[in-house]
C-alpha cells in the first residue's frame, strides 16, 4: 500500500511540474483600424473599412497611414507577380522534362525492309532499262525520221509596220491634196511660204482633216504671242 501511495503522489507531482513549466498562450491579437487609432479610438478592422469615419481624413497621421498602405499594396502586388513567375517557370521546366522523357516510337523493321526492297527493285528496273537502251543504241540502227514532202511554200519576208525602218512611199494623189491644203492654210493665216512644210506636217498629222489642222494652229497662236510666233516661223 505504501508503494502504491508513493507512486500516486509522484505522478501528481510530475503533472504539477509539467503544468507549472508550460507557458501560458498569448492572447490572439485582433487587428484594429489604424486611422481610428490615430484619433484615439479602438475599432476592429473587420467590416469597418468602408464605414470608417476617418477614411478621408487629411490630418498628418492619416496621410502617412495612407502612404504606408499604398506602399504595402505595391509590395504585395510585386510579391504576387514574382510568385506567379516562379510558378510559370516551374511549370515550363516540368513540361520540358516530360517532353524530353517522351521518345518517338521506333519505325517498324518490316516497313523499312519493304521500302528497301522496293527501292532495290526500282533501281534494278532502271538499270535494266538503261542497259537495254545502250544495247539497242549500239546494236540496232537509229530509226529513220519520215520527211514530209508536201510542204507549203515559204512565206515571203514581211515586216510589221510597227518595226519598219522606212515608211512606204506616200500616195502621190494624197501628197498633192495635202500640198494644196497647205497653201490654203498659208493664205488663210498669212504665213510665209517657208512655213509650207510646217502646214504639210500639221495636215498629215491631222489625217488630212483641215478643220482639225486649223484648230491646232489657232491653239498654237493663242499659246504663243503673235510677234514671237511670227519671228519663230520666219526663222
C-alpha atoms as an extended CHARMM CRD file, in Angstrom:
* protein
*
       235  EXT
         1         1  UNK       CA              0.0000000000        0.0000000000        0.0000000000  PROA      1               0.0000000000
         2         2  UNK       CA              2.7580000000        2.4040000000        0.8420000000  PROA      2               0.0000000000
         3         3  UNK       CA              4.3960000000        1.7930000000       -2.5000000000  PROA      3               0.0000000000
         4         4  UNK       CA              1.1670000000        2.4810000000       -4.3670000000  PROA      4               0.0000000000
         5         5  UNK       CA              0.6150000000        5.7080000000       -2.4540000000  PROA      5               0.0000000000
         6         6  UNK       CA              4.1270000000        6.8280000000       -3.2350000000  PROA      6               0.0000000000
         7         7  UNK       CA              3.5840000000        6.1760000000       -6.9440000000  PROA      7               0.0000000000
         8         8  UNK       CA              0.3400000000        8.1860000000       -6.9930000000  PROA      8               0.0000000000
         9         9  UNK       CA              1.9200000000       11.1030000000       -5.2270000000  PROA      9               0.0000000000
        10        10  UNK       CA              4.8910000000       11.0500000000       -7.5960000000  PROA      10              0.0000000000
        11        11  UNK       CA              2.5410000000       11.0910000000      -10.6010000000  PROA      11              0.0000000000
        12        12  UNK       CA              0.6980000000       14.0780000000       -9.2040000000  PROA      12              0.0000000000
        13        13  UNK       CA              3.9040000000       15.9340000000       -8.5490000000  PROA      13              0.0000000000
        14        14  UNK       CA              5.1490000000       15.2760000000      -12.0840000000  PROA      14              0.0000000000
        15        15  UNK       CA              1.8880000000       16.5380000000      -13.5580000000  PROA      15              0.0000000000
        16        16  UNK       CA              2.0120000000       19.6400000000      -11.4100000000  PROA      16              0.0000000000
        17        17  UNK       CA              5.5970000000       20.2520000000      -12.5260000000  PROA      17              0.0000000000
        18        18  UNK       CA              4.6380000000       19.9490000000      -16.1660000000  PROA      18              0.0000000000
        19        19  UNK       CA              1.7500000000       22.3570000000      -15.7640000000  PROA      19              0.0000000000
        20        20  UNK       CA              3.9630000000       24.8110000000      -13.9490000000  PROA      20              0.0000000000
        21        21  UNK       CA              6.6580000000       24.6550000000      -16.6500000000  PROA      21              0.0000000000
        22        22  UNK       CA              4.1880000000       25.2710000000      -19.5390000000  PROA      22              0.0000000000
        23        23  UNK       CA              3.9760000000       28.8860000000      -20.6200000000  PROA      23              0.0000000000
        24        24  UNK       CA              0.5650000000       30.4470000000      -20.9790000000  PROA      24              0.0000000000
        25        25  UNK       CA             -0.5280000000       31.0430000000      -24.5920000000  PROA      25              0.0000000000
        26        26  UNK       CA             -0.5660000000       34.6920000000      -25.5000000000  PROA      26              0.0000000000
        27        27  UNK       CA             -3.9230000000       36.1330000000      -26.3720000000  PROA      27              0.0000000000
        28        28  UNK       CA             -4.5870000000       36.3690000000      -30.1650000000  PROA      28              0.0000000000
        29        29  UNK       CA             -4.0290000000       39.8850000000      -31.4770000000  PROA      29              0.0000000000
        30        30  UNK       CA             -7.1100000000       41.4520000000      -33.0150000000  PROA      30              0.0000000000
        31        31  UNK       CA             -6.3010000000       43.8850000000      -35.8920000000  PROA      31              0.0000000000
        32        32  UNK       CA             -7.6680000000       47.3510000000      -35.3430000000  PROA      32              0.0000000000
        33        33  UNK       CA             -8.2420000000       50.3200000000      -37.6380000000  PROA      33              0.0000000000
        34        34  UNK       CA             -5.1180000000       52.4660000000      -37.8780000000  PROA      34              0.0000000000
        35        35  UNK       CA             -6.9830000000       55.6600000000      -38.7330000000  PROA      35              0.0000000000
        36        36  UNK       CA             -9.2170000000       55.2830000000      -35.7350000000  PROA      36              0.0000000000
        37        37  UNK       CA             -6.1600000000       54.6460000000      -33.5640000000  PROA      37              0.0000000000
        38        38  UNK       CA             -4.6980000000       57.8950000000      -34.8450000000  PROA      38              0.0000000000
        39        39  UNK       CA             -7.6950000000       59.6350000000      -33.3050000000  PROA      39              0.0000000000
        40        40  UNK       CA             -7.6810000000       57.6780000000      -30.0280000000  PROA      40              0.0000000000
        41        41  UNK       CA            -10.3240000000       55.0670000000      -30.9200000000  PROA      41              0.0000000000
        42        42  UNK       CA            -10.0850000000       51.3000000000      -30.9860000000  PROA      42              0.0000000000
        43        43  UNK       CA            -12.2300000000       49.7060000000      -33.6670000000  PROA      43              0.0000000000
        44        44  UNK       CA            -11.8080000000       46.3210000000      -35.3040000000  PROA      44              0.0000000000
        45        45  UNK       CA            -10.8290000000       46.3980000000      -38.9450000000  PROA      45              0.0000000000
        46        46  UNK       CA            -13.2460000000       43.6340000000      -39.9060000000  PROA      46              0.0000000000
        47        47  UNK       CA            -16.2670000000       45.0760000000      -41.7400000000  PROA      47              0.0000000000
        48        48  UNK       CA            -15.0390000000       48.5850000000      -40.9170000000  PROA      48              0.0000000000
        49        49  UNK       CA            -13.0760000000       49.6940000000      -43.9650000000  PROA      49              0.0000000000
        50        50  UNK       CA            -15.9890000000       51.2820000000      -45.8180000000  PROA      50              0.0000000000
        51        51  UNK       CA            -17.6410000000       52.6370000000      -42.6780000000  PROA      51              0.0000000000
        52        52  UNK       CA            -14.6190000000       54.3120000000      -41.0860000000  PROA      52              0.0000000000
        53        53  UNK       CA            -15.3800000000       57.9190000000      -40.2500000000  PROA      53              0.0000000000
        54        54  UNK       CA            -11.7110000000       58.8470000000      -40.7580000000  PROA      54              0.0000000000
        55        55  UNK       CA            -11.4330000000       57.2030000000      -44.1690000000  PROA      55              0.0000000000
        56        56  UNK       CA            -10.8520000000       60.5230000000      -45.9660000000  PROA      56              0.0000000000
        57        57  UNK       CA             -9.2020000000       62.3360000000      -43.0890000000  PROA      57              0.0000000000
        58        58  UNK       CA             -6.4800000000       64.8120000000      -44.1080000000  PROA      58              0.0000000000
        59        59  UNK       CA             -4.5610000000       65.0160000000      -40.8650000000  PROA      59              0.0000000000
        60        60  UNK       CA             -0.8520000000       64.3460000000      -40.9080000000  PROA      60              0.0000000000
        61        61  UNK       CA             -1.0300000000       60.9080000000      -39.2850000000  PROA      61              0.0000000000
        62        62  UNK       CA             -3.8150000000       59.6690000000      -41.5620000000  PROA      62              0.0000000000
        63        63  UNK       CA             -1.9080000000       60.9070000000      -44.6420000000  PROA      63              0.0000000000
        64        64  UNK       CA              1.1630000000       58.9590000000      -43.5210000000  PROA      64              0.0000000000
        65        65  UNK       CA             -1.0550000000       55.9240000000      -42.9450000000  PROA      65              0.0000000000
        66        66  UNK       CA             -2.4080000000       56.2180000000      -46.4720000000  PROA      66              0.0000000000
        67        67  UNK       CA              1.1070000000       56.3800000000      -47.9050000000  PROA      67              0.0000000000
        68        68  UNK       CA              2.1820000000       53.3150000000      -45.9380000000  PROA      68              0.0000000000
        69        69  UNK       CA             -0.8680000000       51.4120000000      -47.1710000000  PROA      69              0.0000000000
        70        70  UNK       CA             -0.0870000000       52.3340000000      -50.7560000000  PROA      70              0.0000000000
        71        71  UNK       CA              3.4840000000       51.1070000000      -50.3650000000  PROA      71              0.0000000000
        72        72  UNK       CA              2.2140000000       47.8620000000      -48.8710000000  PROA      72              0.0000000000
        73        73  UNK       CA             -0.1710000000       47.3900000000      -51.8140000000  PROA      73              0.0000000000
        74        74  UNK       CA              2.6810000000       47.8120000000      -54.2820000000  PROA      74              0.0000000000
        75        75  UNK       CA              4.8590000000       45.3730000000      -52.3660000000  PROA      75              0.0000000000
        76        76  UNK       CA              2.1210000000       42.7470000000      -52.2050000000  PROA      76              0.0000000000
        77        77  UNK       CA              1.4480000000       43.1220000000      -55.9380000000  PROA      77              0.0000000000
        78        78  UNK       CA              5.1490000000       42.6740000000      -56.6870000000  PROA      78              0.0000000000
        79        79  UNK       CA              5.3450000000       39.6380000000      -54.4340000000  PROA      79              0.0000000000
        80        80  UNK       CA              2.3440000000       38.0250000000      -56.1250000000  PROA      80              0.0000000000
        81        81  UNK       CA              3.7870000000       38.7100000000      -59.5780000000  PROA      81              0.0000000000
        82        82  UNK       CA              7.1110000000       37.1890000000      -58.5200000000  PROA      82              0.0000000000
        83        83  UNK       CA              5.3300000000       34.1020000000      -57.1950000000  PROA      83              0.0000000000
        84        84  UNK       CA              3.4030000000       33.7510000000      -60.4400000000  PROA      84              0.0000000000
        85        85  UNK       CA              6.6200000000       33.9960000000      -62.4700000000  PROA      85              0.0000000000
        86        86  UNK       CA              8.2680000000       31.3320000000      -60.3560000000  PROA      86              0.0000000000
        87        87  UNK       CA              5.2270000000       29.1000000000      -60.7360000000  PROA      87              0.0000000000
        88        88  UNK       CA              5.2890000000       29.5320000000      -64.5120000000  PROA      88              0.0000000000
        89        89  UNK       CA              8.9970000000       28.6900000000      -64.6130000000  PROA      89              0.0000000000
        90        90  UNK       CA              8.3950000000       25.5020000000      -62.6530000000  PROA      90              0.0000000000
        91        91  UNK       CA              5.5430000000       24.5130000000      -64.9470000000  PROA      91              0.0000000000
        92        92  UNK       CA              7.7140000000       25.1080000000      -68.0320000000  PROA      92              0.0000000000
        93        93  UNK       CA             10.5310000000       23.0560000000      -66.5690000000  PROA      93              0.0000000000
        94        94  UNK       CA              8.1450000000       20.2070000000      -65.8240000000  PROA      94              0.0000000000
        95        95  UNK       CA              6.6920000000       20.3280000000      -69.3310000000  PROA      95              0.0000000000
        96        96  UNK       CA             10.1950000000       20.3790000000      -70.8550000000  PROA      96              0.0000000000
        97        97  UNK       CA             11.2990000000       17.3770000000      -68.8190000000  PROA      97              0.0000000000
        98        98  UNK       CA              8.1340000000       15.4820000000      -69.7470000000  PROA      98              0.0000000000
        99        99  UNK       CA              8.7030000000       16.2170000000      -73.4530000000  PROA      99              0.0000000000
       100       100  UNK       CA             12.3040000000       15.0520000000      -73.2030000000  PROA      100             0.0000000000
       101       101  UNK       CA             11.2620000000       11.8530000000      -71.4810000000  PROA      101             0.0000000000
       102       102  UNK       CA              8.8070000000       11.0270000000      -74.2510000000  PROA      102             0.0000000000
       103       103  UNK       CA             10.6760000000        9.2680000000      -77.0620000000  PROA      103             0.0000000000
       104       104  UNK       CA              9.1790000000        8.7800000000      -80.5290000000  PROA      104             0.0000000000
       105       105  UNK       CA              8.1990000000        5.2160000000      -81.4600000000  PROA      105             0.0000000000
       106       106  UNK       CA             10.8340000000        3.2970000000      -83.3600000000  PROA      106             0.0000000000
       107       107  UNK       CA              9.9760000000        2.5550000000      -87.0020000000  PROA      107             0.0000000000
       108       108  UNK       CA              8.9330000000       -0.9770000000      -87.7630000000  PROA      108             0.0000000000
       109       109  UNK       CA             11.5450000000       -3.2240000000      -89.3390000000  PROA      109             0.0000000000
       110       110  UNK       CA              9.0440000000       -4.6600000000      -91.7810000000  PROA      110             0.0000000000
       111       111  UNK       CA              8.2800000000       -1.2740000000      -93.2640000000  PROA      111             0.0000000000
       112       112  UNK       CA             11.9750000000       -0.4830000000      -93.6490000000  PROA      112             0.0000000000
       113       113  UNK       CA             12.6190000000       -3.8210000000      -95.3300000000  PROA      113             0.0000000000
       114       114  UNK       CA              9.7180000000       -3.2490000000      -97.6750000000  PROA      114             0.0000000000
       115       115  UNK       CA             10.9470000000        0.2120000000      -98.5730000000  PROA      115             0.0000000000
       116       116  UNK       CA             14.4750000000       -1.0770000000      -99.1080000000  PROA      116             0.0000000000
       117       117  UNK       CA             13.2200000000       -3.8980000000     -101.2830000000  PROA      117             0.0000000000
       118       118  UNK       CA             11.0460000000       -1.5390000000     -103.3140000000  PROA      118             0.0000000000
       119       119  UNK       CA             13.9910000000        0.8320000000     -103.7640000000  PROA      119             0.0000000000
       120       120  UNK       CA             16.1300000000       -2.0730000000     -104.8810000000  PROA      120             0.0000000000
       121       121  UNK       CA             13.5110000000       -3.2100000000     -107.3760000000  PROA      121             0.0000000000
       122       122  UNK       CA             13.1930000000        0.2780000000     -108.8180000000  PROA      122             0.0000000000
       123       123  UNK       CA             16.9570000000        0.5970000000     -109.1230000000  PROA      123             0.0000000000
       124       124  UNK       CA             17.2290000000       -2.7830000000     -110.8460000000  PROA      124             0.0000000000
       125       125  UNK       CA             14.4600000000       -1.8470000000     -113.2740000000  PROA      125             0.0000000000
       126       126  UNK       CA             16.1110000000        1.4460000000     -114.1120000000  PROA      126             0.0000000000
       127       127  UNK       CA             19.4570000000       -0.2940000000     -114.6100000000  PROA      127             0.0000000000
       128       128  UNK       CA             17.8670000000       -2.8830000000     -116.8910000000  PROA      128             0.0000000000
       129       129  UNK       CA             16.1530000000       -0.2000000000     -118.9330000000  PROA      129             0.0000000000
       130       130  UNK       CA             19.3530000000        1.7870000000     -119.2830000000  PROA      130             0.0000000000
       131       131  UNK       CA             21.2870000000       -1.3220000000     -120.2790000000  PROA      131             0.0000000000
       132       132  UNK       CA             18.6740000000       -2.2670000000     -122.8510000000  PROA      132             0.0000000000
       133       133  UNK       CA             18.7220000000        1.2340000000     -124.2820000000  PROA      133             0.0000000000
       134       134  UNK       CA             22.5040000000        1.2150000000     -124.5710000000  PROA      134             0.0000000000
       135       135  UNK       CA             22.4430000000       -2.2010000000     -126.2060000000  PROA      135             0.0000000000
       136       136  UNK       CA             19.7920000000       -1.0500000000     -128.6380000000  PROA      136             0.0000000000
       137       137  UNK       CA             21.7680000000        2.0630000000     -129.4510000000  PROA      137             0.0000000000
       138       138  UNK       CA             24.9030000000        0.0410000000     -130.1220000000  PROA      138             0.0000000000
       139       139  UNK       CA             23.4440000000       -2.9810000000     -131.9170000000  PROA      139             0.0000000000
       140       140  UNK       CA             20.4870000000       -1.5420000000     -133.8160000000  PROA      140             0.0000000000
       141       141  UNK       CA             20.4510000000        1.3740000000     -136.2650000000  PROA      141             0.0000000000
       142       142  UNK       CA             18.6800000000        4.5530000000     -135.3720000000  PROA      142             0.0000000000
       143       143  UNK       CA             15.0610000000        4.8460000000     -136.5160000000  PROA      143             0.0000000000
       144       144  UNK       CA             14.6260000000        6.9470000000     -139.6350000000  PROA      144             0.0000000000
       145       145  UNK       CA             12.6250000000       10.1440000000     -139.3360000000  PROA      145             0.0000000000
       146       146  UNK       CA              9.9410000000       10.4940000000     -142.0310000000  PROA      146             0.0000000000
       147       147  UNK       CA             10.4260000000       13.5170000000     -144.2690000000  PROA      147             0.0000000000
       148       148  UNK       CA              7.3660000000       15.4730000000     -145.2290000000  PROA      148             0.0000000000
       149       149  UNK       CA              7.3980000000       16.0100000000     -148.9620000000  PROA      149             0.0000000000
       150       150  UNK       CA              4.2530000000       18.0830000000     -149.4220000000  PROA      150             0.0000000000
       151       151  UNK       CA              5.3470000000       21.1620000000     -147.5070000000  PROA      151             0.0000000000
       152       152  UNK       CA              3.7280000000       24.5460000000     -148.1030000000  PROA      152             0.0000000000
       153       153  UNK       CA              5.8590000000       27.1540000000     -149.8580000000  PROA      153             0.0000000000
       154       154  UNK       CA              7.7100000000       29.5610000000     -147.5710000000  PROA      154             0.0000000000
       155       155  UNK       CA              6.0040000000       32.8190000000     -146.8230000000  PROA      155             0.0000000000
       156       156  UNK       CA              7.5360000000       35.9870000000     -148.2000000000  PROA      156             0.0000000000
       157       157  UNK       CA              9.5410000000       38.1060000000     -145.8430000000  PROA      157             0.0000000000
       158       158  UNK       CA              7.1950000000       40.7090000000     -144.4230000000  PROA      158             0.0000000000
       159       159  UNK       CA              7.7610000000       43.2430000000     -141.7060000000  PROA      159             0.0000000000
       160       160  UNK       CA              5.1450000000       44.7450000000     -139.4570000000  PROA      160             0.0000000000
       161       161  UNK       CA              4.5310000000       48.4780000000     -139.7600000000  PROA      161             0.0000000000
       162       162  UNK       CA              5.4440000000       48.9620000000     -136.1290000000  PROA      162             0.0000000000
       163       163  UNK       CA              9.0400000000       47.9070000000     -136.6770000000  PROA      163             0.0000000000
       164       164  UNK       CA              9.6130000000       49.2340000000     -140.1840000000  PROA      164             0.0000000000
       165       165  UNK       CA             12.6610000000       51.3960000000     -140.5220000000  PROA      165             0.0000000000
       166       166  UNK       CA             11.3830000000       53.2860000000     -143.5650000000  PROA      166             0.0000000000
       167       167  UNK       CA              7.8350000000       54.3340000000     -144.2410000000  PROA      167             0.0000000000
       168       168  UNK       CA              6.3270000000       53.2780000000     -147.5430000000  PROA      168             0.0000000000
       169       169  UNK       CA              6.1330000000       55.8270000000     -150.3200000000  PROA      169             0.0000000000
       170       170  UNK       CA              3.0450000000       58.0280000000     -149.9270000000  PROA      170             0.0000000000
       171       171  UNK       CA              0.3060000000       58.1240000000     -152.4670000000  PROA      171             0.0000000000
       172       172  UNK       CA              1.0720000000       60.9200000000     -154.9620000000  PROA      172             0.0000000000
       173       173  UNK       CA             -2.5810000000       61.9160000000     -155.0890000000  PROA      173             0.0000000000
       174       174  UNK       CA             -2.6390000000       62.3120000000     -151.2740000000  PROA      174             0.0000000000
       175       175  UNK       CA              0.5730000000       64.3350000000     -151.3850000000  PROA      175             0.0000000000
       176       176  UNK       CA             -0.9080000000       66.6590000000     -153.9450000000  PROA      176             0.0000000000
       177       177  UNK       CA             -4.0420000000       67.1170000000     -151.8440000000  PROA      177             0.0000000000
       178       178  UNK       CA             -2.0060000000       67.8720000000     -148.7030000000  PROA      178             0.0000000000
       179       179  UNK       CA              0.1000000000       70.4250000000     -150.5580000000  PROA      179             0.0000000000
       180       180  UNK       CA             -2.9980000000       72.1830000000     -151.8580000000  PROA      180             0.0000000000
       181       181  UNK       CA             -4.4950000000       72.4380000000     -148.3850000000  PROA      181             0.0000000000
       182       182  UNK       CA             -1.1680000000       73.6320000000     -147.0160000000  PROA      182             0.0000000000
       183       183  UNK       CA             -1.1480000000       76.5260000000     -149.4790000000  PROA      183             0.0000000000
       184       184  UNK       CA             -4.6880000000       77.4480000000     -148.4720000000  PROA      184             0.0000000000
       185       185  UNK       CA             -3.6620000000       77.4350000000     -144.8140000000  PROA      185             0.0000000000
       186       186  UNK       CA             -0.7440000000       79.7230000000     -145.5870000000  PROA      186             0.0000000000
       187       187  UNK       CA             -3.1020000000       82.1500000000     -147.2860000000  PROA      187             0.0000000000
       188       188  UNK       CA             -5.6480000000       81.8800000000     -144.5240000000  PROA      188             0.0000000000
       189       189  UNK       CA             -3.2490000000       82.6660000000     -141.7080000000  PROA      189             0.0000000000
       190       190  UNK       CA             -0.9190000000       84.9170000000     -143.6980000000  PROA      190             0.0000000000
       191       191  UNK       CA              2.2490000000       82.8800000000     -143.1420000000  PROA      191             0.0000000000
       192       192  UNK       CA              5.4060000000       82.9780000000     -145.2260000000  PROA      192             0.0000000000
       193       193  UNK       CA              5.8390000000       80.3870000000     -147.9290000000  PROA      193             0.0000000000
       194       194  UNK       CA              8.7180000000       78.8310000000     -145.9020000000  PROA      194             0.0000000000
       195       195  UNK       CA              6.0350000000       77.5730000000     -143.4660000000  PROA      195             0.0000000000
       196       196  UNK       CA              4.6370000000       75.2980000000     -146.1690000000  PROA      196             0.0000000000
       197       197  UNK       CA              6.4240000000       72.2600000000     -144.7730000000  PROA      197             0.0000000000
       198       198  UNK       CA              5.0160000000       73.0120000000     -141.3090000000  PROA      198             0.0000000000
       199       199  UNK       CA              1.4870000000       73.1660000000     -142.7080000000  PROA      199             0.0000000000
       200       200  UNK       CA              2.0950000000       69.9200000000     -144.5110000000  PROA      200             0.0000000000
       201       201  UNK       CA              3.1780000000       68.1660000000     -141.3240000000  PROA      201             0.0000000000
       202       202  UNK       CA              0.1950000000       69.5230000000     -139.4040000000  PROA      202             0.0000000000
       203       203  UNK       CA             -2.2260000000       68.3310000000     -142.0730000000  PROA      203             0.0000000000
       204       204  UNK       CA             -0.6050000000       64.9360000000     -142.3010000000  PROA      204             0.0000000000
       205       205  UNK       CA             -0.7180000000       64.5320000000     -138.5200000000  PROA      205             0.0000000000
       206       206  UNK       CA             -4.3890000000       65.5680000000     -138.6160000000  PROA      206             0.0000000000
       207       207  UNK       CA             -5.1080000000       62.8470000000     -141.2220000000  PROA      207             0.0000000000
       208       208  UNK       CA             -5.8770000000       65.4000000000     -143.9410000000  PROA      208             0.0000000000
       209       209  UNK       CA             -8.6170000000       66.9710000000     -141.8650000000  PROA      209             0.0000000000
       210       210  UNK       CA             -8.4560000000       70.7180000000     -142.5000000000  PROA      210             0.0000000000
       211       211  UNK       CA            -10.6950000000       71.6570000000     -139.5650000000  PROA      211             0.0000000000
       212       212  UNK       CA             -8.5070000000       69.7930000000     -137.1110000000  PROA      212             0.0000000000
       213       213  UNK       CA             -5.4110000000       71.4010000000     -138.5940000000  PROA      213             0.0000000000
       214       214  UNK       CA             -6.9330000000       74.8700000000     -138.3290000000  PROA      214             0.0000000000
       215       215  UNK       CA             -7.9600000000       74.2370000000     -134.7310000000  PROA      215             0.0000000000
       216       216  UNK       CA             -4.4480000000       73.1910000000     -133.8140000000  PROA      216             0.0000000000
       217       217  UNK       CA             -2.9380000000       76.2220000000     -135.4840000000  PROA      217             0.0000000000
       218       218  UNK       CA             -5.2870000000       78.5830000000     -133.6520000000  PROA      218             0.0000000000
       219       219  UNK       CA             -4.4720000000       76.8890000000     -130.3500000000  PROA      219             0.0000000000
       220       220  UNK       CA             -0.7840000000       77.3770000000     -131.0580000000  PROA      220             0.0000000000
       221       221  UNK       CA             -1.3550000000       81.0300000000     -131.8590000000  PROA      221             0.0000000000
       222       222  UNK       CA             -3.1820000000       81.5220000000     -128.5760000000  PROA      222             0.0000000000
       223       223  UNK       CA             -0.2790000000       79.9690000000     -126.6890000000  PROA      223             0.0000000000
       224       224  UNK       CA              2.3800000000       81.9910000000     -128.4660000000  PROA      224             0.0000000000
       225       225  UNK       CA              2.3510000000       85.7340000000     -128.8560000000  PROA      225             0.0000000000
       226       226  UNK       CA              1.9290000000       86.8810000000     -132.4800000000  PROA      226             0.0000000000
       227       227  UNK       CA              5.2500000000       88.6490000000     -132.5660000000  PROA      227             0.0000000000
       228       228  UNK       CA              7.1950000000       85.7420000000     -131.1390000000  PROA      228             0.0000000000
       229       229  UNK       CA              5.2970000000       83.2310000000     -133.2390000000  PROA      229             0.0000000000
       230       230  UNK       CA              5.9350000000       85.1540000000     -136.4760000000  PROA      230             0.0000000000
       231       231  UNK       CA              9.5840000000       85.5240000000     -135.5780000000  PROA      231             0.0000000000
       232       232  UNK       CA              9.9480000000       81.7800000000     -134.9280000000  PROA      232             0.0000000000
       233       233  UNK       CA              8.1130000000       80.9110000000     -138.1450000000  PROA      233             0.0000000000
       234       234  UNK       CA             10.2520000000       83.2930000000     -140.1870000000  PROA      234             0.0000000000
       235       235  UNK       CA             13.4010000000       81.7080000000     -138.7850000000  PROA      235             0.0000000000
